Amino acid sequence: MITDVPIWLAEETGARALALPNESPESVLDLARRFPGASLVVVAEDNEGIWPEVATTDPTGQSCFQRVDLAGSDPTLAGLVVFRITCR
């Protein structure tokens, strides 16, 4: 997974996490290609960078990042936005 909160998420879930660069969806796709297990982008809703908004405004973001509905999930995840990477 690629996230803006890699240390917190790894500690809370035990999952391995890569740091989300404050870059375009194309750059994030390139990162995901280099690390094949990275199929999700997890970002705080109030991130001060370009994410999560760029996933809904950029053409590559719109076509390659599918938002995952977290309704009813673990309250620990409140305030996080999750995207499934659909392009490789």
N, C-alpha and C positions, 0 to 999 in steps of 0.2 A: 504494500500500500504506500501511497505517496501522500504526505500530509504536512500541514503547517505546524503541527504539534507532535513531531515524531517521538520525542522522549516521553511525554505524558501518555500518548496512546500506547506506546510499547510497554510502559509500566502498568497501565490499567488493563490491557488486554493480553499482554504477552506476545503480541504480534510484532513482526519485524516491520520497520517503517523507514521510508526514505524522506528526506526533507523536500518539501514542495518549493521549487524556485518561484520567485515572483516574476514569472515569464509567461510567454504566450502558450496557448494550448499545444501548438506544434512542438515547443521545447519540452513540455511535459510528456507528450506522446513519445518523443525521442528518448527521454529518460525511461519511460515504461518499456520501450523496446529493448533497452540495454539490460533491464532487470525484468525478465519474463514473468516473475511472480507478482509484479505490481499491476494489479487490475482495477484498483480503486483509488480515487482521490478523495481524501477526507480533509475538510477545511472548516475552521470556525466561521460561523455566520458573520461575525463582526471582524473578520480579518482585515487588517489595514492595507493589505496588498490588493492586487487585481482580481484575486480569486475570492469568492466563488462567482462573482458577476461575469467574468470573462467567459465562463462556460456557457452562458446564455446569450451573450452579445456577439461573440466572435463566430464566424462561419464554421471554422474547424471545431470550436467548442460545442456548437450546436449539433454538429453531425457526429462527433466522436465521444462525447461525454453525456451519459444518460443519468439523470438524477434518480437516486434511490430514495424511496419514501421510508422515513424512519418512524412514522406514526405508530405509537404504541410500543416502541422499543425501550430498551433500558434507559432509565432517566439519566444515567451517567453520560449518555450521548446527546443530551439536550444542548442545543446551540451549535451542533455540528451539521454540516451539509456533506452528503456523500454522493459521488458520481462514479458510475461504472464506466470504465474505458472500453469503448466498443470498436475502436479502430486499432489496428496493429501495423 
